[in-house]
Amino acid sequence: MSETSLTTTDASVITEQYTLVSEYLERDVLVDIYLPVTHLPIDQLGLLLVNDGQDLRTMSFHGILEALISSDAIEPLVCVGIHCGAERKMEYGTAYSADFKGRGGKAGLYTKFIFEELLPFVRRTCKAPSFKHKSFAGFSLGALSAMDIVWNHASEFNKVGLFSPSLWWRRKAYEDGYDDELDRLMHLQVRKGGFYPWLQLFIECGKLDETADRNNNGVIDSIDDALDLIVELKAKGYTDAHIEYLELEDGKHDVTTWRNAFPEFLKWGWGK
């Protein structure tokens, strides 16, 4: 793996950008590491991975994290923004299955990249043999990818953050007999999965995320899909103590909305 660095520093956070050469993805992957300046040993800090890390730069995430840490609103934590590539719709998705158009066909390779290339690189770069705990978050399709990876490797993570998640990801087209109960890929995995009592989930949706309403119930599909996922989770034994649902009245499917919601996620997960 080759490394190039672009560094930003201030009182509480150092941000460095690296380039990883991924054999699994056959591309260069830009990675931003947001490292808190703290007296705590690195292995006492949590690690948060974030898909679509380029959106963190757009939302000035460095300043958000710095403000929360310097004001003592949250515990210091290491954050890693993973920039997407040109094949985003192939690398993100569910490793369980590609969708009805074949999208997500490289999701399994992306999972291998996370565990076998990215995490060893982060541990080596941060001089951290381990972290206190690991979490994963993402936006839109990146949120689906984060959920897929966490759900299928729950022993590795304790939190997942989903912002406008693409939970509509389905194995059958609407015109081919699509069924909510049978064809949404993430919902199927949850239904077939187990109960992991340590796992906590933060789910954000905006009422202006989209306009589609496939069942004509007056609720947009993205909110329906999120609420249905919560139903599946609760059927497994998860409770309101495990799940934080944030529905924003003016929330859209955009970086501005996610920027406004992200501090709530950080305070929920790492607040003091």
N, C-alpha and C positions, 0 to 999 in steps of 0.2 A: 504494500500500500504506500502510495506517495502522500506527502503532506505539504500543503501550502497554508500559510496562516495570515489572517487579517485580524488584528487585535484592537478591541475597544476596551478602555478601562475607566472606572470611576470608583467611588468610595466602597461599593459593596459587591460589585460584580465585574469579572473579567470575561469578555467575549472573544473567542478565537474561532476562526473559520478554517476548516481543513478540507482537503480533497482526498477521498478514499478511492482507490481503484478496486472495484468489486469484480471478482471472478464470477460470482453467481449471477450478477445482473449484467455483466459485460459492459459496464459503463463507469464513468467517474461519478462519484456521489459527493456532493457538497454537504458538509456537516458543520453546524455552528454549535460550539460548546459554551454554555453560559455557566461560568464557575464562580461561586460565591467566595468572597474574601472573608474568612472566618478562622477563629482559633480552634474550631472543632476538628478532630481528625477526619480525614476524607471518608473513612469507612463508617462514620457516624452520620453521614449525610444520605438523603434519599436521592434517587436518580429518576428523572422524568424524561422519557423519550417522546418526541412530538413529530408525527408525520406532517408533510407539507410545511417543513421548516422555513421555506421561503416566505410563508405568510407571517411567521413570527417577526421577520425583519420588517415586513410591510407595516405591521402593527406596533413597531417600536417596542418589542417585547423586552429588550434589554432595560429600558426605562421602567417598565411595569414591574419587572422582577426586582430591580434595584430599589424602587420606592417601597415595595412591600417588605423586603428584607431590612432595609435601613431604618424603617419605622417600627421594626420588630413585630410586624403584623403576621408574618409567617416564619417558619423555620427555614434556615438556609437549605437550599437543595440545588443539585446539579441538574441543569436542563440541557437536552441535546435536540436541536432542530435538524431534522433530516430532510433535505431538499428533494423534491420529487424530480423524476426524469421525464423524458419525452414519452415513455411508455407507461405513464402513470396509471392509465385505465387497465393495463395488463398486470402491473406489479401490485397494485392495490386490489382489494376485493377479498374473497374468502378462499383459503387454500383447500377447504373442503370441496369446493366445486367452482368451476367458472360459471358465469351467468349465461343466460339464454343466447347471448350474442358471442359467447366465447371470451368475454372480457374477464380479467382476473386470472388468466392462464399462467401468469408468472408469480402469483401470490405465494406459492410454496417456495419459490426461489427467494422471494423477498423475505420470507420468514427465516430462511437459512442465512441470508445476508445479516439480518438483525442479530442472530445468536452467534454466528460463527465468524463474522467479520466486524460488525459495528461494535458490539459489546466488548470484545477483546481489545479493540482499538481504544475505546473510551476508558477502559480500566487502565490500559497502559499509559495513555496520554495524561490521565488524571492521577496516575500513580496510586490507584485504588485497587487493591486485590479483591475488594467486594464493596457493596453499598448497603446501607441500612435496610433499604427496600427499593423496589423498582416499580414504576408506573408508566403508563403509555397513554397518549392522547392524540387526537387528530381532528381534522376538519373535513366534513362532507365524506367523500370516498376514503380519505385518509382516516376518518373516524371509524368507518367500517373495518378497515385494515387493522387498526389498533385493537378494536374489539375482537376481531377474529384471532389475532395473535395472543392476546391476553386470555381469552376464553379457552383456547387450546393449549395454553402453557400457564395455567393458573398458579401452579406452584412457584412460578418465577416472578409473579406480580401481585400487588395488593390493591392497586387502584387503576381505573381506566376513565378517561375523560372523552366524551363524545359531543362534538359541536356540529349541529346540523347533520347528523349522521345519515349516510345513504343506506338506510335499512330496508329500502325497497328492493335491494339487490335480489334478483329472482332467477330461478332456473327455467321459467316458462314465460313466454310472451302472453300479454293479455288476450290476444286474439286466438291463442292456442289452448284456451281452457284454464288460464291462470286461476289459482285458488289461494287466498290469503293463508289458509291453514296449512297448505302443503308446499308452497313454492318460494317463500321468502327464506333465503339461505341462512341468514344469521338466526332467525327465529327457530328454524329447524335444528340448528346446532345447539341452541340453548335447551330446546325441548329434549334432545337426546343426551345432553350433558349432565353434569353432576351439580352438587351444591358445595361451594367453596366458601366457608363462613368468613374467611378473612378478606374476601374480595369486595371492594366498594366501587360503585359506579356513579358517575356524574354525567347527566344527559341534558344537553341544552337544545331547545328548538325555538324557532321564531314563528310567530303567526303569519309572517310574510315570507317565510322560507320559499314557498312556491304557491301555485294556484291550483294544481291538480287535486281532484277529489274523486278517485275512481269508484267509490261506492256511494257517492252523492249523499253523504250524511252530514254535510256542512262543515266537516273538519278536513283540513288539507292532509294529503297522504303522509307527509313527513311526520306530522304530529300523531296521526293514527298509527304509523309504524313504530314510533317511539313508545307510545302508550301500550301497544300490543306486546312489544318486547318486555316492558315492565311486568305485564300480566304473566308472560312466560317465566320471567325470573322469579316472581312471587310464587308461582306454582312449584318452583324448585325449592322454596324455603327462604328466599331473600325477602327482607322486610324494608320498611322505610328507613331503618337504621343503616341499611346497606346502599340504598339508592337515593340520590339527590336529583330531582327533576326540576329544571329551570325552563319555564316557558316565557319568552319575551314578547310582549304585546307588539312592539315595533321591530322585532328582530327579523332580519333578512338573511339570505344566503350569501353573506359577504364578510370580508375581513373586518369591517367596522363593527359589525355585530359581535363577531368572535373576540375582538379586542375588548369590547365592553364586558363580555361574559367571562373572559379568562381570569381576571382577578378574583371573581367569585369562586371559580374552580380552585384556584390556588389557596384561597382562604378556607374553603371547605376541606381541602385535603391536607394542608400543612399549617393551618392557622394556629396561633398560640392562644 
